[in-house]
Amino acid sequence: MHRRAMSSYERAVNAVETRLRSTEALESYFQLGKLRRDHGEFSAAERAYREVLKLGPDRSGAHIMLGVTLRDAERLDESVHHYSVGLTLHPGIPAAQYNRAQIYSQLSREDEAIHGYRVAVSAEPTFALAQEMLGEALGARGRLAEAVSALGHG
């Protein structure tokens, strides 16, 4: 039986995994999660982010990145949960507020989506995509005056 040669990617991942026993475990697991997610390895990324959360349950970035990973894996209810925990710990991240609002919309939770878009725009008034999505969500709910205002035309 032939073993296939290890790619440089696999050697790098193995090297990081070996170092996880060091004092930098938390950051190592976080970086490993990002690396795995970037390569579409959502289960491995999820495991890495969960290791971060075992070591530091108050790490907002790990909750948010786990939310991103779970969204990519189409596990939306779990994703929105981790976005919510991360945003409770660190609410001032407009992109995360926007992404969670997008998931709420996918889950047909439009009032929560509207709130999320509002929070994102409030935190970053020049966030044009959040403004646009807020306007669209309000318009879809028949709240036309608010939609026009959100789109900056009022």
Protein Blocks (a to p, Z undefined) as FASTA:
>chain_A
ZZddddfklmmmmmmmmmmmmmklmmmmmmmmmmmmmnopaklmmmmmmmmmmmmmmlmk
lmmmmmmmmmmnopaklmmmmmmmmmmmmmmlmklmmmmmmmmmmnopaklmmmmmmmmm
mmmmmlmklmmmmmmmmmmnopamlmmmmnopZZ
